[in-house]
Amino acid sequence: MTATLIAPPAPERPAHRDGNVLRWLGAYTSSMVGDSVYYIALSWAAVQAGSPSQAGLVMAVSAVPRALLMLGGGVVADRLGPRRVVIGSDAVRCAAVLAVAALLFLTSPGLWPLALLAVVFGTVDAVFMPAVGALPARVTSRDQLARVQGMRGLAIRFASVVGAPLGGLGVAVGGAAAAFGLAGLLIAVSVPLLMSVRMRELPADDKADARRTSAWSDLRDGLRYIRGHRVLAPLMLAIALGDLGFVGPLNVGLTLLADERGWGASGMGWVLAGFGTGAGAASLLLTVRGRLPHAGRVAGGAIIVGSVAIGALAYVPSVLAAVGVALLVGLLAGLSGAMCGALLQTQADPAYLGRVTAVSSLVSLGFAPLSMPLSAAAIGAWGTGPVFVVSAVVCGLGGVVALCVRDLRRAELPR
């Protein structure tokens, strides 16, 4: 299979009406829904096969190879081409999930195949995620990348809403084996769709450089490229601070807040629904508009105002008020996240996008989750209010960076 096909001319219609982009979006959405079903199946099977602590270990083990190998995965995506890497990754994930589904259908092997599957998923994710981030720039023109970022956000929201019920239905109908089988089939759907996507060629000199240098040199070159870039370097810092201040309160912190206030699981569900609705609205806005002016200023302002809303969430008097604040948090976080992602896509040279995405993914998926146990311990010691406020301050510092660094503040999306 060839890595790339002949580049199409710049699309005459917006991305949400371009068949090539829609095939990519269909592949991405199917893969993300399959991921959601997979996590439901894995958690159910792990709980059934072992103790709660063992199940938690199985669920967490994939994070280790993902964090350790993510930067190398960015090099692989840039050297081999993101389309080839995504197709190969989805094929491996599909085969692994279906193999475990067959094993669970035939026997009761215990926890070891589930742990092995989690390790395989984490390892493959280390190359899959950078390649997914690098793919849009090779599918459409630069002026459509912001709209594609919004479409990608909608796909993520759709997967989170649809994937959990599908996974639960699979478990209810045929147990974990059926749910794993469903996840494998959904991931498999993405492969032929991706094979039909037309790709834009990189300049010949970029491909020649990739053949001449070693993988280690490519990694160092990518890190130097980010460090020396006037927009990407502060953007990475803004993303890191925003995620560090956001992940703890909106994950473990919200659960503890709901328990403290007596909102119960249903109340927490409504708050999460408010957040998801706001984030989906932000993605829809970018999909429809395609471009927002003053991207750097919008991203920085949205981070700062959103951080204030995060701090306020711990002090609202009722579930209804919490849902309203969560809606605002989701809208602003979704807007700032989409704008930061669009700036990352449009500011980075396509030849470096795999490595650039790897660094941003490592920050979001490797470092930011470390704030969750710290948030839980801090809430146990000082309560929800002070911890939410401190988290809001950390998050807000990301917006301060975006507004204080001139090149990032003045950054614009292409017309």
N, C-alpha and C positions, 0 to 999 in steps of 0.2 A: 504494500500500500504506500503510495507516495505521501510525503509529509504535507505538501501544499499543492493547491491547484492554481490555475491561472487566475490572477486577481481580476475581479469584476470591476467595471467602471463605478465611479461614485454613484450611490443610489440616488435616483431622481425623486424618490418619495421618502417620507420620514421612516425611521426605523420600525415603528409599530405597524407600518404597512408594507415593509420589505420582506418578501418571502424568505430570503436567505437568513435574515435576522430572526424571523419567526421560527424557522426550523431549529436554529440554535436555542432559542428560548424554550421550545418544546422539549428539546433534549435536556436542557438544564433543569426545567421544571420536573420532568419525569424522574431524573436522577435525584433531585432534592426530596421529592415525595417518597421515593424508595428509601432514601436515608432515614426519613422520619419513621417509616414503617419498620426499618431495620432496628432502630434504637428501641422502639416499643417491644419488638420481638426479643431482642437481646436482654432487656431488663426483665421481661416476664420469664424467659427461660432461665436466667441466672437466679432469680428469686425461687423458682420451683426446684432448681437443682442444688442449691446451697443455702447457707445462712445469709441474713441481711448484710453482714460485713463482707462476706465473700462476694455477694452480688455487687456491692459497691465497688469492690476491688476490680471485678471484671469490667464494670462500666467505666472505670477510670484508667484502666491499663492502656487504652489506645492513645491517651494523651502523651505518653512518654516518647514513643517513636515519632509521633507527629511533631512534637517540640524539638527533638534532637535532630531530625532530618529535614526540617522545613526549609532551611536555607539551601541545603543541597538540592532539594526538590525544585527550587527556583532556577538553579543552574540547569537542571535536566530539562525543564520546560523551555528555557531559552535556547538550549543547544539542539533539542530534537524537534521543537515546534509544539505549541500548546495543543493543537488539534490532535496530533498523534498521541501525546501524553494523556489527554483526557479520554480518548477512545480506549487506549490500553488500560488506563486506570479503571474505567467503568467495566471493561471486560473482566479484569482480575477480581474486582469487587463482586460482580455478578456471579462468577464461577465459585468464589469462596462462600457466598451466602447460600447458593443453591446446594453446594456440597454439604454444608451444615444442616440445611433443611432435610436433605435426604438421610443424613445420619440420624437426626432426631426422629424422623419418621420410622426408621428401621429398628432403632434401639434407644436406650437411655444412657448416653455415654458420660454424663456428669458435667462438671464445669470445664474440663480441660479444652474441649473443642470450642467452647464459647470464648474462653480466654485467648486461644490461638486466633480465632476469628477477629476479636477486638484488636489484637496486635497487628494482624494483616491489614485491617481497616485503617488503623493509625499510620502504618507505614505507607500505605498507598495514598492516604490523605496528604502526606507530606509532599508528594509530587502533584497530586490532583488539584489541591487548592491554589498553588501558584499558577498552574496551567489554566485553571478556570478564570483566574483574574486576568491573565494575559490574552485570553481568547477574544473578547469583544473588540479589541483594537485591530484584530486581524479579520474581523467579520464585516465591519462597517467603517464609515469614514469618521474622522475626528469630530466633525460637527454634530454627529449623532450619538457620541459616546455618553453624554449626560442623559439623554433619553433612554439609552440602553441600560444605564445604571438604575434608572427608575423602574424599568421593566424587570430587571433582575431583582429589585427589592420586592416588587409585587409577586414574583415567582416564589421568593422565600416565604412571604406571608401566606401565600396559597398553600405551600407545602406544609407549613406549621399547622394550618387550620385543617387540612384534609388528611395529612399523614397520620396523625394520632388516631382519629376514628377508624381509618382503614386498618391500621395495625391492630386496634382493639377488635375490629370485626374479624380479622384473620385469626387472632388468638381464640375468639369465641367460637368460630366455625371449626377450626382444625388444630388448635393449639399453636405452640411456638413454631412447629414445623411448617404449618400453613402460612403463618405470618412471614417467616423467613423466605418461603417460596414466593410470596407476593412481592416482597421487597426485591428479590432477585429479578423477577420479571419486569418490574418498574424500572430498575436500573438498566436492564437489557434493552428496553425501548429506546434509550438515549443513543445507543451505538449506531444503528442505521441512520437515525436523524443526523448525527454528527458527521457521518460519512458523506451525507449529501450536502453539507454546508461548504460553500465556496470560500476560499481563503485569499487574503491579500498577501502578495509576496513581500519579503523583506529585501532591502537593497543587497546586491550581490556581495559588496564588501563586508557587510555584517555577517553573512553566512560564511565567508572565507575566514574571517577572524575567529569564528566559533570553531572552525576545523583546526586552526593552527595552535590554539592555546589549550592548556589543561583545564580541567574542571575547577581545580583549586584557584588558578589564575582568574578564571571567570568569576568565581565567588568574590575574590578580593576586588576585582575590577567593578563588580556590581555594588559592593559596599562603598568603594571610593566614589562611584558615580552618585549614589544617594547622598553621601556626606558632603560632596561638593556642589550639589544642586541647590539653588537659592530658594526654590519652592518646596521640593520634596523633603529636604532635611527638616525644616521646621514643621512641615505637614506631618511627618512621622511622629514628631514629639507631641504635636497637638492630638493626634489620634491616640497615642499611648496614654496621655494624661486623661483624655476623655473616657477611654475604655476602663482605665483603672478606677476612676471615680464612679463609673456607671454600673459595672458588672456586679459588684458586691451588693449594693442596695436593691437592685432590680432582680436579684436572684434570691440568695439566702436571706437578705435583709427584709424583703417583702413578706416572705413566709413568717419570719419572726414577728414582724409588725402586725400581720393579720392575727397571729395567735395572741399577741399582747393586747390587742384591741377587741378581741372576741368576734372578729368578722367571720371566722370559720373558713372552710375551703371554698364555699360558694362565693363569699365576699372577695377572697383573694382571686378567684376566677374572674369575677367582674372587673377587678382592677387590672388584671392582665389583659382582659379583653379590651379595656379602654386604651391601654398602651398599644396593643396590636392594631387597633383601629386608627390611632393617630399615626403610627409608623406607616401603615398602608396608605393613608391619605397623602403623606409626604411623597411616597413613591409614585402614587398616581399623579400628583401635581407635576413631578419632573417628567413623567412619561408623556403627559399631555402637552406641557409647555416645551419640553425639549431642552430648554436653556433658561437659566435665571441669571440676570446681570449681577455684577459685583459678587462673584462666587466666594472669594476669600472672606469678604466682609460678612456675607450671609452665613457662611459656615461658622465663623468666630462668634457672631452675635447669637446664633442659634444654640451654640454650645453654652454660652454664658447664661442666657435666659433659661435654657433647659436645666442647667445645674441648680439655679434658684428653685425651679419646680421640684427637683429631686429632694433638696433640703426641706421644702415645704411639705412633702408627702408624709413625713413623720409626724406632722403636727395637725393634720386635717381632722375634724371632729367626727366624721361619719364615712360610711362606705361610699355614699353618693358623692361626697366631696372628693374622696380619694380617687374615684373613677374619673372625675373631671380633671384632677391634677395629672393622673396617669395618662389621660388622653393628650394633655398638653406636653407631657414628657415625651410620649411616643411621637407626636408630631414634630417636635423640635429635634429630638434625637434622630428620627428618621430623616429629617431635612439635612441636618449637619452631617450625618453619615453618608447620605447620598451625594452631597456636595463634595465632601472629602474624597469619596470614592471616584467621583467624576474628575476632580482635579488630579488625583493620582493617575487616572487613565490617560488624561489629555496632556499632562505635563511630562510624563515619562516617555522616553524613546521606546518604541515597540520592541526593539532588540533587547531591552533591559526589563521589560514588564514582568517577566516571570520572577526575576530576582527582587524587583521592587514589591511585587505582591507578596512574595515570601516573607519579606521583612515586616510588612504591615500585618500579615496573617500571624506571624510569630508573636507580635505584640498583642494582637487581639485574642488569639487562641492559646498562646503559651504563657504570657506574663499576666494578663488581666485576670484569668481565672484564679490566680494565686490570691487575689483579694477576697475571694469568697470565704475561705476558712478564717482569714484575718478579720473580716467583717463580723462573722459569727462570734468569734472570741471577744471582739471589742464590744459587741452588743451585749453579750453576757456580762461584761464588766461594767459598762457605762450606760447601757440602754440604747434604744433605737435613735432617739433624737440627736444626741451628740455625734453618733457615728454617721447618720445620714448627712448632717451638716458638714462634717469633715470630708466625706466622700464628695459632696457637692462642691466644696472648695477645690479639691483635686481635679474634678471634672472641669470646673470653671477655668482653671489654669490653662487647660488646653485651648479654650477660647481666647484667653489673654495672649497666648503665644500667637494664635492666628491673627489677632488684631494688631499686635505690637511689631511683628516682623513685616517689614514693608513689602517685600516681594510676595509673600503669601497673602497679605491683606489686599494687595492690588491684583492678585491673580484672577483671571477671567476664563470662562469656558469659551471655546471657539464658536464662531457664528456659523 
